[in-house]
Amino acid sequence: MPQRDDSARRVAPKVMIVNMFGGEAAPFIRDLKLTTTYKVRGLSARYPEVRCNGQDVCQVTTDMGYSNAAASMTALLYAGGFDLRETYFIVAGIAGINPLRGTVGSTAWADYAVDYSLAHEIDAREMPAGWPSGYFGIFTDAPDKKPKLSYRTEVFQLDPALVTRAYALSKDVALSDSPAAVAYRAGFPSAPANRPPAVLRCDTASTDTWFGGATLAQRAQDWSALLTDGKAEYCTVQQEDNSTLEALRRGEAAGKVNFRRVLILRAGSDTDRPHPGQSDSDVLVNYKLQGGFGPAAENLMITARPVIEDIIGHWQKR
């Protein structure tokens, strides 16, 4: 595999795929033939390279969680030899999925990313009577009060026209599935949770804490709506997107990127709450038994492909 060093390159990607770990990256590396690698100082030691192909499509793996995502994206933006000013970024990763909005294997383009983690917390065993959970907004005194968005990373909205275009291009693709996922879905009594995977347009929540169960999942749903005045429709939860988006927003302020060219695509590898008869602990601890990881990883590539092809095919008109 050819490899270039920092000092000898000038790469202007048309598309940059952002994955968080190797299992998400593998279908993109394979199907897009990303065979040229560039070592970048400051990326994760586990994923130290940007990979590209001859069509100016590149890929970076940030490693997982808020800190890794922010550090890796910042390293990429300020690395020598990359011109990212016109690049389209597609952040593509697996996620927990809300079975009221989708099912294991479904993919979702997000308009909004909401930070689930920025909050006060009281242990649920000690919270006031009548509270739905122990979480509430910083500098508020109840879960139903919207906090002032003083951190400026609580909510991101992506460009609506770009999200509309991405969804329109990909909504009819044929997604992959697995026998284990089919069997798991059968435990849900109604659609969409018991239906085959589909491409969706709905929103994502970010948190470094993996949660599971009806109460905390409902909190993600309510919190997303509260912070966006009812605009966000929560359907996936993951560990990185608000952190990644803040790095990109700061990159735009520095003249490095165009934030209007950023997309978030998440695929449900497991549900965020149980089906009837399943415990809250089982839905989290035994998430691998849901059979969603393999289809979710493949479906990221399947869903993103027509968007990538459209960007490359119409580059001169952009």
N, C-alpha and C positions, 0 to 999 in steps of 0.2 A: 504494500500500500504506500503510495507516494506521500511524503511528509514534507511540509515547508516550515521554515523557521520565521519568527516574528519579524526579523529585519528585512526579509526579502519579498514580502507580499504586499499586494494591494487588492483586497477583495471587496466587491460591492454586491452583496447578496440581494437578489430580488425577494427571496423568502428566507426567513430564519425560523426554523422549527425549534421550539424550546420544550424539552422534556425534562423530567425530574430524576429519573433513574433508568437503568439499562433496559428493563423490561418494557418501558414505554418507548424508548428510543429504537429498539431492535426492528420493529416493522418499518419505520421510516428509513433507517440505514439500509435495510435490505431492499425495499421496493423502490427507493429513489436512487439507489446505487451511489451512496455517499462515500466514495472511495478515496478522496483526497483529504488529508487531515492537516490541521494547523494547530500546533501546540500554542496555548495561550497562557501566559503567566497570570496567576491568580484564580484560575478555575479550580474546581474541586480536584484533590489529588486522585480521586477515583475516576474522574472524567475530565482529563486535562486538555482535551482537544475539541476543536470545532471541525466538523466534517462537512464536505461540500461535494457537489457534482458539477458536471459541465454545463448545466442549465442555470447556474447561479442560485441553486437551492442549497442552503446550509442548515446545520443542526448543531445545537449545543445541549448538553446535559448538565443541569445545575447542581444536582444532588438534592436531597429532600429537606423540606422544612423551611421556615421563614429565613433563618440565618444563611443557610446555604444558597437559597434562591437569590437573596439580595446581594450576597457577596459575589456569586458567579456572574449575575447579570451586570453588576458594576464593573467587574473585571473585563467582561466582554465589551462593554460600551467604551471603555477607555484604553483598550488594547490597541497597540500600533498596527496599522495595516488593514483595518476594517473601516469601510465607509458604509454606515448604516442609516444614512439620512433618508433614503428612499425605500428602505427595506420594510416589507410586511412581516410582522412577527405573529406566529401562530403558537400560542402556549397550549400544549396538548398533553393531557395526563389523565390518569384514572382518578376515580373519586367514589365516595359514597353517594348513593342516589335515593331521593325521596320517592317511595313507591306510590305516592299520590300523584306524581308527575311523570314517572317513567319506570323503567325496570332494569334489571342487570343486563348489561350489554348496550343499553341506549347511550347515545352521544348527545351532548347539549352545547349549543353556542350560547354564551352568556352576554347579556347586555350590562348586567351589574355584577360586581364582586363586592361582597360585604364582609367586613372583619367580625367574626364571631367572638374573638378572644378579648378585644378591648372592652373590659367590663369590670364592675365590682362583683364579688361573689361572697355569698354566705353559705356555709354548709347547709345542704338541703334539710338536714335533721334539726337545724336551728333557725330556719327562715320563718318569717311571720306567717301566721295562718292565712290560707287563701292564696298565697303566692304559687304560681305554676312551677317555678324553679328558683334556685338561689342566685341567679344572675340578674343584674340590673345595670343600667347605664352609669358610667362614671359621672360623679357629681349629681346624680339623681337619687331619689329615695324609694323608687318602686319600679317593677319590671315594665310597666306599660308607659313609662315616661321617656320621651326621646331625649337623649343627651345632646349637648352641644358637640358638634363634630370638630373638636379642638385639636385632635391629632392629625387631621387632614389625610389620613389613610383609611378611615373607617369605610368609605364608600368610593368606588370607582364606577363610572359609566363609560362604556366603550362606544365608539362611533356607530350610531344606529343604522346609517346607510350601509356601512361595511358589514355589520352583523346581518342585516337583511339580505345582502348579496350572498354572503357565505351560506346562510340557511337555504336560500332559494337554489343555489347551485348543488347542494348536497342532500336535500331533504328526501330525495327518492332513491338514494343508493341502497343496495342490498347489503345488510349488515350480517356479520357472522354470529354464530351462536354455539352453544355446547349442550350436550345431554344433561350435564349437571345443572346448568342454568335453567333449562326447561323444567327439570324436576323441581328445582327450588321455587320457581314461579308458580307452580301448581298449588303451592300452599296459600297463595293469595286468592281471595274470593272474587275479586273484581279487577277491571282494567283501570289504569294501564299496567299495574304490577304483574298481572298474569298473562300479558300479551307479549309477542316477540319484540325484540329491541327495535327502536326507531330513532330517527334524528329529530331532536327537539330544539326549541329555542326557549331557554329558561335560565335562571340565574344561579350563582354559586356563592358559597360562604367559605371563608378561610379560617382555619384554626390549626395550631400545632398540636392540639389535643385530639386524639382519635376518640370520638364519642359514639355511642350507640344507644338505642332505646327511644321509646315514644316521647318521653318528656323532653329530653335534650334535643331531639329532632324537631319537636314542635317549637321549642325555643328558637332554633335556627330559622324556622319558617316565620315566626312572629317577629323576630329581631330584624330579619331582612326587610320585611314589610315596614316595620317601625322606622328604620333608619332611612328608607327611601320614600316615605310618605305613601306607602302602598304600591309603589311601582315595581319593585323587585318581586319576582316569583321564584322563590327558592326551590331548587331541585337537585343541586349537587353540593358536596362539601369536600374540601381538600386542604392541603397544608401550605400552599405557596402563593396563591395568585395575588393577594393584596401586596405582598412583599415584592413580587416580580413587577407588578404594575407601578409601584412607587419608584423602583429603580428606573423604569422606562420613562416615567413622568419627569424625573429629575434629569434623565438623559435628554429629553426634549428641551428642557429649560437650558441645557448646556449646548444645544444645537446639534446633538448627536443622532436623534431619532425623531420620527413623526408619530406622535402618540395616536393619531387618528388611523394609523395603519397597524393596530394591535387587535388581535382576536384571542379569545379564550375558548378552548374546546375541551370539555371534560366528558369522560365515559364512565358509566356506572359499573364498578367492579363488584359492589355489594350494596345492600340496602341499609339505610340509616336507622330503620326501625323494623321490628319483627312482623312476620305474618301471624295470624291467629294460631295460638297454640305454641308459638316459639317464644322463648324468654328474651328479655332485653340483653342479658349477658351473652346468650348464645349467638345473637345476631352480630355481636362485636367479636367475641373471642373466637368463634368458629366461622369467621367471614369467608375463609378460603373454600368452605364446603358449598358456598352458593354457586360456584362454577363460573363466576363472572370475569375473573381476571384475564383469561386468555381472549375471550371475545372482546372485552373492553379495549385491550391493547391493540388488537387488530383493527377494531372499528374506528379508533382514532385515525389511523392511516387511511382507511376506506373513506371516512367522512371528509378528511382534509384534502384528499387527492383532487377532486374536481375544483376546489378552491385554488390549490397550488397551480393546477394546469391553466385555470382562467387568468391568474396573475401573470404567469409566464407567457401565455399565448397572446395577451393583450397589453404587453408591457409598453409598447410604443405609444399607446393611446392614453396612458396614465399621466 
